[in-house]
Amino acid sequence: MNHKFLYVWVLSVLAFAKAYSQQAPKQDSYRFTLEEAVSFGLENNYQAINAKRDIAKALKQKWETTSTGLPQINAGVDYNYNLRTPVLVLPAQIVNPEAPLGEFAALAAAPRQTANLNATLTQLIFDGSYIVALEASKTFLDFSENANNKTKLEVRKGIINAYGGVLLTQENIAIIERNLETLTKNLDETTKIYQNGLAEEEDVEQLKITKSQLLNQLNSAKRQESIALDMLKLALGIELDTPIILTEDLAALALKNMDPSITTNSLELEKNTDFQIATNFTEQRRLEYKLERAKALPTLSGFLNYSTQSFGEDFVFLDRNNPWFSQSVAGVSLQIPIFSSLGRQARTDRAKIAWDQAKTDLDRTMQEIQLNYQTALNNYQIAIDNYSTSKENLNLAERIENKNQIKFREGIATSFDLRQAQTQLYSTQANYLQSMFQVITEKANLETILNTPEFINQN
């Protein structure tokens, strides 16, 4: 098995399965078809869970923005106790006409204790920034939904890659074990023939070398299977010590994923999640520019205030007979921006530049999507062709190896010829397994670009 290819696959799966979170209750074991694994992962994968929470946050943020333009009521209770009562100094004649001229009297300027209850109703009447903020909150919600859709597509692709990777390692182990069983029989037979003086020692040594290599490959394949299973569990959100069984077969799954009709589907940019997210981002930048312009508009709001107050030397505010003095006022407030030393204009210009950058990025994204689609389409078609070729080559390699087995027993072929035929067969088997795996993964990659299946608005 090509180790470089395995490492690429390992990295691709890790990109979409960073951790498992608070998933479904732990079971003793799991059994999955590929479809069941995808469904399970979409509910329990760490990224998928948080993507749903992002939508919930966006909904809350939308209402938070909306509420700022609705009536706001605030109430307050104030209580004051004057530790040292303020005094007012007046001419003494005001208090006592008989007081000598130039004498002053100090009078208490406030009661010892006061209490005040008030409530204020405010209502935004016009604010350009508020109108833009409402638009922006809807755009942010769209962005969160599209990001959730992209996350689900990437999680799906990661699970398919991981599932196929496990089947690949398991099938590789089965093939190596069969090859090892056949080779062991050949080695036993050749050893007996050598002991009877009818074969060369080199014949035995060549078979021993091949067997040793197969044993190393088997041990390596078993370690790869363990890693592949753990990575699939990670992608699904299952604890690593929980056994899982895959009920699909690699060959059958590869045939199921050979769908030439998908290559006839034209790319619809509007359905691609990267395009949708880039469009959301561009719209956000446009609204930021609009927001800066709206800040130059007047802001109009209205208010209604009601308050009541009581005072006294003692704490009598809970006394039913204690008098309270009320007042109420209503009005409007108009704020008009006039001059900001060109600071507001600079912010507006900066927002316009950011919007232009976003539009350029959108154009680049469109071109990248087209390129990625063509690349994925080409890779999928190549994977199908490689599968057919690898299958034919495997049949030929098996026939060649079988003929060399017969020739070797009859003394026509050398041990070197047999070993060369066996090595060719093992390499062809590995290529055949990889061709099946590539069909599965390349189709998943193409479906991700085409947004198939479309998860948007699915909970």
N, C-alpha and C positions, 0 to 999 in steps of 0.2 A: 504493500500500500504506500502511495506517495506521501511521505511525511510532510513535505511542504504544503501539499494540498490540505492535509489535516489541520495544520497550524492556521491556515487562512480560515478554514471553517470554524475552528475554535474561537478565533478573534471575532468573527462575525456574529457568533451566538452570544458571546460575552457582551457585545454592544447592546443587545436587546434584552438581557437578563441579568441585571446588575445585582439584584438581591431579591429575596422573598420576604414578604411582609405578613401582616396579620391576615392570613388566608383562611380557607375553609377549615373546619375542625379536622385534626389529624386522624387519618385512617391507618389500619394496619398495613394495607397495600392498595395499589391501584392497577387497573387494567384500562388501556386506552387504545382505541383506533386513532388515526391521525385527526379525524374530525372531532372526536371526543376530547383529544388533547388540546386542540385549538380552543374549543368552547370552554374548557376548564381554565386554560391559561388566560383567556380574555377576562375572566372573572377574578382571578387570583394573582395575576402578575403584578408586581410592585408598581411598575409604570402605569399599567392600565387602571389600577385603583386610584392613583393620584391624579390621573387625567380626568377621571370622573369628578374628583373633588375640585379640580380647577373649574369645571363647568358650574358646580354648585357655588364656588366663590364668585364667579362672574355674574351669576344671577343675583347674589346678595349685593354685589357692587352696583349692579344696575339699579336695584331698588334704593340703595344708599344715595346714588346720584339723583334719582327721581324725587326722593323725599326732601331734598334741599329746596325744591321749588314749591313745596306744599306748606300749609300753615304750621308755624312753630310756636309753641306755648312754653314759656318759662315762668316759674314762680320762685319767690324768695321770701325768707323770713329773717328779719334783722332785730336784734335785741342789744341795747346799749345800757351800760351801767357806768355812770360818771364817778370814778373814784375821788376825783376832786372836781367839784362843780365849777364850770367856768363862770366868771363874774363880768359884769358890765359896770364900768365906772362912770357916774353921772354927777353933775353939780348937786350938792346936798339940798339946795333950795327946792329942787323938784320933788324931793321926798318930804322935806320939812321946810316950809316957807320961813320959819323963824331961825333957820340955821344961818350962821355968819357967812358973809361973802367969801368965796375962795375955798370953802370947805367942800369936800367930795364924799359921795356915798357909794359903796360897792353893793350892787344888786346881783342876785343869781340870774345868770343869762340862760340857763337851761334846767329842765327838771333832772332829778337824780337818775331816773330810769325812763327809757323810751322803748317802744316796740313798733315795728312796722311790717305789714304784710303787703306784698305786691305781686301782681301777675301781668305778664306782657305777651300779647299776641302779635307776631310779625308775619308778614306775607310778602313774598317776592312778587312784584308786579311785572317787571321787565329786567332781564339780564341776558345779554347776548351770549355770555360765557356759559350760562346754564343751558341754553338751547343747544349749543355745541356739545356740551358734556353729555346730554341725553343721546345725541347721535353717537358719540364716542363709546358710551357704555354698551350700545347695541353692537357696535363693531367689535368691541372686546369680547362680547358673548359669542359672536360668530367665530372669532379667532380661537376661543377656547374649545368650541365644538369641532372646528377643523383640526386643531392640535390633538384633540381626543381621537378623532378619526385616524389621523396619521399614526398616533401611538398604537392604536389597535392593529393597523396594517403592519407596522413594524414588529409588534409582538407576535402576530400571526406568522410573519415570515421567519422570525427567529425560532419559533416553535417547530415549524416545518423543517427548517435546517437542522435543528437539534434532533428531532424525531428521525429524520432520514439519516443523520450521522450515527445514531445508535444502531439502526438497522444495518448500516454499512459495516460497522465494526463487528456486529454479530454474524453477519453473512461472511465476512472475511475470516472470522475464527472458524466457522463451519468448513469453509473451503480448505483452510490450512490444515485442519484436523483430518479431512479426507485425504489430502495430499500426503500428509504424514503417515497415515495408515497404509496407503498404497506403497509409499517409499520404504516403510519398515518391512513390508512383505518382500519387496525386491531385495533389500539389504540382507534379509535372512536367507533368501534363496541363493543370492550371489555368494554369501559367506560359506554356505554348505558346498556350493560348486567349487569355490576356491580351496576349501579344505580337502576336497577330493582331487585337487590338482587340475581341474578343468577350467580355471579362470585365473586371471592375473590379480595380484594383490592390489594393483592400482584401481581395478574395478570396484573393489570393496571400499577403498579409500575415497574414491569419488562419491560414492553413495553416502558415505559417512559425512563428508563435507556438506552435501546437500541436506542431509537430515539435521545436522547441527544448525544450519541456517534456518531451516523450517522451524525448529524448536525456538530459536531466538525470535522469529517472526510471530510465533504463536504467543509467547510471553508478552511481547510488545503489544500485540492485538488485544490481549486480555486487559492490559493496563489501559489501553485506549478506550475499551468498552466501558470500564469503570468511570473514566473521566467523562465520556460521552453521556452516560446515564446521569451523572451528577449535574452536568450542564443542562440536560433536559429538565431535571427536577427543579433546577434553579429558574429556568424559564417558565415553568408551570406554577411555581410558588409552592412547591412541596419540599418538606424537610429532607435533607440529604440522606438521612438514615432510613427513609421509608422505601420499601421495595416497590418497583413499578414493573409492569409487564406490557410489552407492546404487541398488539394482536395483528398488526399489518405485516405483509411480506414485501421485501424491497422490490423484487421483480414485479409483483402485482401492482405495487404503488407507482412504480415507474411507468408501467403501461397505462395506468389510470390517468397519469399526468401528461400523457402524450396527446395533446389536443391541438392539431394543426389549425383548427378553426379560430383559435385565439390570435393567430398571426394575421388573420384577415381583419381583425378589429382595428379601426382607426383610432388614433389617440385624440381624446377630447380633453383639451387643456383645462377646461372649466371643471372637470371632475378630478383632476390631479390634485392631491393634497398640498404638495409644495407650491403649486400655483395659487391655490386658495389661500394659503397662509401668507404668501408674498403679496397677494391682493389685499388681504386684511391689513398687512403692515403698511402698504402704500396708502390705504384709506385712513389709517391712524395718523400718518404724517400729514395728510391733507387736512384732517380735522384739527391737528395741532396748529397748523398755519391759520386755519379759520378761527381758532380760539384766540390766537394773538391779535388778529384783526378785530375780533369781537370785544376785546378789552378796551378798545378806543370808544365804544358806545357808552351812553349814559346808563346808569343803573337806578331803577326806581323800585322802592319798596314802601309798604305801609305798616303802621303799627297801631296798637291799641293797648293802653296801660291803665290798670286800676290798682290803687293802693289805699290802705287805711292805716291810721297811726293813732297810738295812744301813749300817754305819758303820766308820770306821777312820781312822788317821792318814795312810794312803796311799790312792791310787786303786786299790782292789782289787775293784771291784764287778763287773768282767767275769771275775774269777777263779772258776773252777768250784767251787773248794773254799771260797770265801768264804761265811760263814754269812749267811742272810737270816732275818729274824724277821717272821712273818706275823700278821695279825689280821683278823677279819671281824665285821661287825655288821649286823643287820637291824632294821627298826622301821617304825613308822607315824607319820605326822604329821597332826594334826587342827588346822585353823585355824578359829576360831569368831569371826565379826564380832560385836561386842557394842555398841559405841557409837561413832558418828562425828560427834557434835555436829550431827546432823540433815543432814549433807552428803549422805549416801546417799539420804535421803528426798527431798531437793531434786532430785537427779539423776533419781530415779524419777519424780517429778512432772513434771519437764521432758520426759522421754521420753514420758509419757502425753499431755501437751499436743501434742507433735509428732505422735503417732499420731492424735489427734483432728483435727489440721490435715490430715494425709494423707487421712483418711476424707472430710473436706470437699472436698479437691481431687479425690478420686475421683468424688464426686457431681457436681462441676462438669465434670469431664472427660466423664462420661457424657452430660450435657446438651449439651456442645459437640460431641461426636461425632454425636449425633442431629441437631443443627443443621447440621453440616457435611455429613452424609449427605443431608439434605433439600435443602440448597443445591446439592450436586454433582448430585443426581438432577434437580433443576429445570434446572440449567445444561446438563446433557446433553440433556434433552428439548428445551430451547430451541435448542441447537446443531443438532439434527436438523431441527427446524422451520425454522430459519434457512437450512439447506442447501437444503431443498426450495424455500423462497421465493426464495433467491438464484439457484438454477438456473432457475426460471421467469422471474425478472427479467432474467437474462442473455439468455435467448432473446428476450424482448421488446426489450431494449436493442439487441441485434444487428439485429433486424428494423427498429427505428426508425432506427438508424444507416444501414442499407442503403437504406431508403426515402429518407432525406435525401441520401444519395450520388446516388441516381438523380435526385431533384428538383434537386439542385445542378447536375448535368451538363446537365439540361434547362432550367436557368435559372429554375425555379419557386421554389426555396429559396435563401436568401441564405447567404453564407459563415458568418455568425453562427449561423444555424440549424444548419448542418452541424457547426460547432465545438461547439455546445451538445450535439448528439446524440453526438458523439465523446467529449466529456468525461463524459457520462452513461454511455456504454458502458465507458470505462476505469474509472470508479468502481464500476460494477456488476461488472466482472471482478475487481477487487480484493476486493470484498465476497464474491464467490463463492469465491475462493481462501481467504480467511480463514474462511469457513463450513466448508470442508472441514477446515482445520487445527483449528478448534475442536471438531469432532466427534471427531477423534483425541485431542486433549489432554483434553477433558472426560470421555471414556470412561476414559482412563488415571487421571484423578483419582478418578472413582467407583470404579474397581477397587482403587485404593490404600486407600480407606476400607473397602471390603468385604473387603480382604485376599485379592484374587484377582489372580494365583495365589498360593497359600499357600506361602511359601518355607521355613517353619520346619522345622528338622532336615534341611534339604537342604544338602549340602556341595559 
